[in-house]
């Protein structure tokens, strides 16, 4: 589902304008991104939990030159779905 399709569904189900639905979606995801960037964990009951994980530094290999590379430590977002959500999509 694209953002436009999501906006359409939200507007239809919520009986609101597409403009208001777009603003709501943008506000929600911008706020979540800010929270994650600040190191906060976001927990939404009945849906899941968003958090940040740290991937350790490691060595890698350039597939073209076979040269060894050092891959630095990175942070990445992680999502863990709650059991009820997992069961609802089976």
RODO-2510 file (C-alpha; in nm, 4 decimals, decimal comma):
residues 90
     n   res          X          Y          Z
     1     x     0,0000     0,0000     0,0000
     2     x     0,1404     0,3383    -0,0984
     3     x     0,1118     0,6528     0,1109
     4     x    -0,1564     0,7841    -0,1259
     5     x    -0,3615     0,4649    -0,0851
     6     x    -0,3145     0,4833     0,2918
     7     x    -0,4341     0,8462     0,2912
     8     x    -0,7398     0,7473     0,0870
     9     x    -0,8324     0,4667     0,3285
    10     x    -0,7785     0,6839     0,6354
    11     x    -0,9876     0,9642     0,4886
    12     x    -1,2661     0,7227     0,3965
    13     x    -1,2724     0,5344     0,7271
    14     x    -1,2332     0,8476     0,9385
    15     x    -1,4748     1,0496     0,7263
    16     x    -1,2184     1,3305     0,6976
    17     x    -1,0627     1,5141     0,4058
    18     x    -0,7607     1,3738     0,2261
    19     x    -0,5667     1,6869     0,3229
    20     x    -0,6372     1,6301     0,6924
    21     x    -0,5516     1,2592     0,6593
    22     x    -0,2194     1,3460     0,4927
    23     x    -0,1362     1,5965     0,7666
    24     x    -0,2194     1,3412     1,0360
    25     x    -0,0031     1,0712     0,8772
    26     x     0,2879     1,3116     0,8270
    27     x     0,2601     1,4333     1,1866
    28     x     0,2540     1,0798     1,3272
    29     x     0,5556     0,9576     1,1308
    30     x     0,7562     1,2779     1,1829
    31     x     0,6966     1,2532     1,5581
    32     x     0,7958     0,8863     1,5594
    33     x     1,1151     0,9623     1,3641
    34     x     1,2063     1,2409     1,6068
    35     x     1,1508     1,0114     1,9047
    36     x     1,3609     0,7335     1,7555
    37     x     1,6377     0,9795     1,6653
    38     x     1,6381     1,0910     2,0307
    39     x     1,6830     0,7280     2,1391
    40     x     1,3293     0,6819     2,2652
    41     x     1,1357     0,3585     2,2336
    42     x     0,7829     0,3871     2,0916
    43     x     0,5299     0,1329     2,2112
    44     x     0,1822     0,1167     2,0581
    45     x    -0,0445    -0,1307     2,2419
    46     x    -0,2085    -0,3793     2,0087
    47     x     0,0378    -0,2994     1,7301
    48     x     0,4019    -0,3216     1,8314
    49     x     0,7179    -0,1542     1,9469
    50     x     0,9659     0,0622     1,7561
    51     x     1,3203     0,0931     1,8865
    52     x     1,6758     0,1603     1,7748
    53     x     1,9365    -0,1168     1,7610
    54     x     2,3109    -0,0751     1,7340
    55     x     2,4908    -0,2928     1,4838
    56     x     2,8469    -0,3647     1,5896
    57     x     3,1435    -0,2663     1,3759
    58     x     3,2632    -0,5504     1,1589
    59     x     3,4920    -0,6283     0,8692
    60     x     3,3573    -0,6805     0,5206
    61     x     3,4779    -0,7625     0,1723
    62     x     3,4395    -0,5548    -0,1432
    63     x     3,2956    -0,8063    -0,3943
    64     x     3,4596    -0,6372    -0,6925
    65     x     3,8144    -0,5896    -0,5644
    66     x     3,8161    -0,8507    -0,2841
    67     x     3,9603    -0,5748    -0,0642
    68     x     3,8879    -0,5976     0,3089
    69     x     3,6802    -0,3127     0,4520
    70     x     3,6027    -0,1953     0,8018
    71     x     3,2288    -0,1364     0,8393
    72     x     3,1652     0,1085     1,1250
    73     x     2,9068     0,0683     1,4002
    74     x     2,5620     0,1860     1,2869
    75     x     2,2207     0,2434     1,4364
    76     x     1,9048     0,1150     1,2697
    77     x     1,5322     0,1206     1,3471
    78     x     1,3684    -0,2032     1,4592
    79     x     1,0017    -0,3028     1,4778
    80     x     0,8628    -0,5838     1,6916
    81     x     0,4991    -0,6737     1,6285
    82     x     0,2773    -0,7844     1,9170
    83     x     0,1414    -1,1370     1,9161
    84     x    -0,2149    -1,0323     1,8271
    85     x    -0,0934    -0,8450     1,5154
    86     x     0,1165    -1,1416     1,4049
    87     x    -0,1808    -1,3748     1,4453
    88     x    -0,4160    -1,1413     1,2573
    89     x    -0,2064    -1,1573     0,9399
    90     x    -0,1628    -1,5341     0,9254
***
